[in-house]
Amino acid sequence: MSEPIIEETLLEFPCQFAIKAMGKADLELERLIIEIVRRHADEVNQDIVTTRPSKDGNYLAVTVFIEATSKRQLDAIYQDLTDHPNVLMAL
């Protein structure tokens, strides 16, 4: 009989978690990042989504707050974000 897989993390789920992604400044970047996160999180409160342009305005950082339910969920969100060609980095 195999042992159950234990996800190692310091987080205790469920918890509030900020997903941050960055890309070239584009009017659609915020919408794109919210759409990707919504694939994995039931509720994304758009009222607490924040955006911040880079110093020269060439890049945009978007932070989305979610109620994270597992490490697997977070891993899937980050994988989808980093797989998208318009997302340069996800933290």
N, C-alpha and C positions, 0 to 999 in steps of 0.2 A: 504494500500500500504506500502510495507516495505522500509526502508531507505537503500540506497546503502552502501556497506561495504567500510569503509575508512581505508586504510592501514596506520598505524601510523609509521612514520620513520622520522629521521632527514635528510636523504639523499634526494637529488633532482635528479630525473631520467630524462634522461639517465645520467650516470656518469661512470668514470673510477673506477674500484673496484678491490682490490687484494683479491683473495681467497687463503688461506694458509691451507695446510693439511699436517699431519705428520703420518709417519708409520715406521715400521722396514725397515732398509736400504736394498733395493732390486733394482736390475737393472730395474725392470718393474714398480716400484712405480710411477715414473714421468709419464710414458705413461698411467698408470691406472688413475691417477688424471686428466690428460688432457682429457682423453676419457670421464670421468664422467662429467667434466665441459662442454665439447662440446655438450653433450646431451641437454643442456639448454641455451647455449650461441652460437650465430651464428658464431662469430669470436673469436678465441683464437690465439693470436700471439705468436708462439713458440719462437720467438726471445727474448721475454721479460719474459719467464718462468725462474724462478730462483730456484736452489736447494741448500740446505745447510745441510751438515752432522752434527750430534751431536758431542760433544767433543770426545767421544770414538768411533764414527763412527757406532754405533749400530742403529741409527735412522736417518731419512732423512726428512727435511722440504721442501715442494715444494710450491712455490708461483706462481699463475697463474693470470694474469691481464686480465680483461674483460671489455666490455662496458655493465654495468648493466642497465637493462631496467625497473625493478620493484622489490619491496620487495618480491613478490611472486616468481619471478625467483631466487632470492638469497636464499630464504627459501628452494626451491626445490633442488638447488645445494647442500646446506649444508645437507639436509636430505639424498640425495643419497650418499654423501661422508661418512657421519657418519654411514650409513647402511652397508657400505662395510667392510668386516672383516679385510682387509689389512690396512684400514685407522684407526689410533688410535685416532686422534683428528683433528678437522677442526675449523679454526678461521676465 
